[in-house]
């Protein structure tokens, strides 16, 4: 349901009788536009935000057929949908926290206020199997700062022979990651470990380390839309320039990569600060078709070569 029908009169809220899915979606879209809510937690428009909430209540599948637009929800469902539309506006809660579900790499994940909502451009790398950047299929993968586990679990789908470890400093995040490991029936290949960086991973090495760590700097954190402040600050903030965690990661990562191992890290808007901090380091920055940026790659050899710079 990505194409909109002709808008109808939006100011007047209709009764709960004989409202179609299409009418409710337009009602929600108009409400979100009028109140200027922020999008960026899995959707990028008022229409898509309304679709996500309505689909949750009506139990529609992803990319539901347009024929469902003429369906007539029950009066109880209409009341529920409007209530959640209102909550989205009044409390500025991102829709995935309302529905308890987010999608990443085409897969559903449980999310709540214990973890950030997945939205990393690393998804595009996973769905392309990190080609041509990996010398071979990884046997051991680490999702560092895993949150709810979306990156690591998605990697497990892409590399069916790999052992995947999901690691996070937050016990709350690990609890959510374990729920998602169970939901995706990956208990035999996936394990969640509470760890501050590599503290709980001593003696291990990995062919691929992927990380979406905290990287928001002080200026951006203070000016973020209200929706972001529903997410755990521990998963967002990383010091004055957004690089407190990334500096530690760069110092230690080479010890936990195999000889041909690769480190891939998202640093978002803090990418410019990273380049200024380490101008001699040959960061390889990915380009994404959707225009996203801020994800770099370094090999184990490059990390080892520059370890004194990172110290």
N, C-alpha and C positions, 0 to 999 in steps of 0.2 A: 504494500500500500504506500507507494512513494509518489504517485501522481495525484494531484489534487483535482477535485471536481470544482465546478463554479461556486464561489463563496456565496453564502446566504447571509441574511441580515443577522448581525452578531450581537448587537447591544442588548437585545431582549432575550433572556434565558427562556427556552421553551419548557413546557411541562414535560413530565416523564412519560407521557403516553405517546406511543407510535413514533419514537425517535429512531432514526436509522443510525447505523455506524457512521456514515458520512456526515450527518448533521452533528453528531457528538464530536467528531474530530474537528470540524470547523469551529464548533463552540470552544473547544479547548485551545485550538490554535489562536483564535481571537483573544482569549483570555491571556495567554502567554505573551502575545505581542503587545497587548495593552499595558501589561504590567512590567514589560522590559526585563524578563528573567534572562539569565545567562545560560547559554548552551555550550557544551564542550565535554560532557561526561558520557560519551557514547552517542550523542546526537548533535546535529549542528543547525537545527531549525525548530521553530515552534511546532510545525506540522509533525516532524519525526518524534518530538517529545510527546505530543498528544497520542501518536500511534503507539509508542512504547507503553504508556500507562493504560490505554484502552485495551491493547492486546493482552496485557497482564490480567486485567479483570475478566475479559472474555475468553481467556485461554487460547488465543489465536497463535498459530505457528509463526515463526519468522518469515518475512516476505509473503504474508498471506495473500491469497488470490483476491483480485479486485471485486470479484463477485460477492465477497463478504461485506462490501460497502453498503449494500442494501439491506443487510440483516437488521432485525429489530430486537435490540436487547430488552430484557425484562425491566420492569420498573425498578426493582431492587438493584439491578446492575447499573442502571442509569444513575441512581442515587450514589452508588459506590464510585463510579467513574467521576462524577462531578465533585465528590468529596475529595478524591485524590488530586484532581485538577486544582482545587482550591488549596489543598495543602502544599502543592508544588509552588504556588504563587505566594502564599502567606508565609511559609517557613523557609522558602528558597532551598529546599532539599532537592538534590539531584534525583532524577527519576529512578536510577538503579537502586538508590537507598529506599525508595518507596516500594518498588516491586521486589527488592531482595535478589535481583538477578541482573547480570551484565553479560554481554557477548564479546568474545575475543577470539579471533581466528575462526569465526563461525561456530564457536563452542559456547555453551552456557556455563556461567559460573555464579555461585552464591557470593553475594557481597553484602556487607553491612558496614556500620560505622567503625568497625575495627580495622578495615583495610581501605586503601584508596580504590577508586573505580578504574578498571583497566581501560587505557586509551593509548597505549604506547605505539609509535610507528614501527617498533620492532616486530609487530605482527606481520608486516609485509615481508620482512626477512625470513620469518619462520615459514610462512606459506610458500616461499620460494626455496626452502631448504637451505638458506644461507648461501646459495650458489652465486658466484663461483668462489666464495671466500674460504670455505672449509676444504682442506686438502683431502679429507676422507670423511665418511660418516662417523660422527662422534660416538664413542662407547660410553663416555661418562660426561654428563652435562650438569652444570650448577646454575640454578636460577637464584642469584644473590639479591637480597631485598625483595623477596618473592611476593609479599603481601598475601593476596588470596590464592596465589599459585598459578595465575593464568599463563604466564610466559613459560614456566617449566612444564606444565601439563600440556600446553600446546606443542612444545618441543617433543614431548613423549609421543604424541600422535604422529609427528613428522619423522621421528627416528625410532622405529618400533623395537629395535634391539638395544637401545641405550638405557643405561641406569640414570635416573634423574633425581637430583637432590634439590629440594626447595629450602632455602635458608632465609631467616629473618631474625632481627634482634627482638622483635615483638612477640611475646607469647600469645597475644590476642590474634595476631596475623597468622601464626602457626596453627592455631585452632581452626581458623577459617580455611587455610590451605589444606588441612587434613580432611575437612568436610568435602572439599572439591576433589581431593585424591580419591576419596571413597565414592563420590558420585560418578567419577569417570573410571572407576574400577581399575585403578593403577597401583594398588597397594603392593604388588609384586615387583614393580619397577621404580616406584616413586616413594621417597621418604621426605618428611619435613623435619628440619632440625633448627632449633632455636640457637642462634649464634650471633655474636657481635663481630661482623666482618668474617674473618676466617678462624676466630677463636675456637669454635666448636667443630672445626673441620681439619684439625691437625692430621698430617700423615696422608691426606688424600690429594690426588691430582685429577685434573679434568681436561678433556679435549676441547670443551667449549664452556666458557663462563659468560653468561648473559646477565646484565644487571640494569634495572631501572631504579636507581637509588634516589634518595632525597637529593634534590639539586636546586631548589628554589632559594634565591638570595633574599636578603632582608628587604630590599626595596620592593621586589615583586610580591613577597609574602604580605606586606602591609597593604598593598594596593589590589590584591586579588578580589574578584567578585565574591559575594557572600557564600555562594554555593561551595566554593573550595574550603571554607572554614568548617564545613561539616565533616571533612576528611581528617584523619589523624595527622597532626602537625609533624609528628615523628617521621612520617613517610614523605614529607614535603620539604621542610626547612633544613638547610645545610650551611649555616653560617653567613657571614657578610657577603661573600661572593658566590655562594651556592656550591662551593667545592670542598667543604670540609670532609665529607665522606669520600669523594672521588680521589682526593689526594692520598688518603690512607689506602684506598683500593689499588691505586697505581704503585704504591710502595711495595705492596705485598703480593700482588696477583701472580707475578712470574713464578713464585714458589709453588703455586697450586695449579699450574698449567703443565700439561704434557709437552714434550719437545716440540711438537707441531701444533700446540694448543693456541686458541684464539680467545681474546677478550673483546666483548661487544658491550658498550655502555651507552645509555641515554643520559645526556646532561642538559637537554633542552636549550633554553635561553642562556645558560651558563657556558655554552660552548665558546663564545668569544673570550670570556675570562680565562678559560682553560688554555686557549691558544696563547694568550698574553702571559700566562704563568709559566708555560713550558714551550717557548718558541722553537727550541731545537728538536722537539719530539715530532716524528712524522705521523701525526694522527691521520687516519683515513676516515673521512666523513662520508657517510652514505647520503645519496640523493634519492628521494622518494617521489613517485609519480604524483602523489596527492599534495606535494609541496611541503611536507613535514621535513624537519631537519633536527640537528642536535644529537645524532647518534654516531659514535666513532668506533673504530676497531684498531686494536694493536695485537701483534703476535707475541708469543712467549719470548722469542728472541729479541724483539724490540723493547719489551718491558725489562728484560734482563740487562740489555745494553744501556738503558737510561735509568737504571735503578738508583744511581747516585744523585741524579737530578731530582728524582722524586722524593728522596730522603729528606 
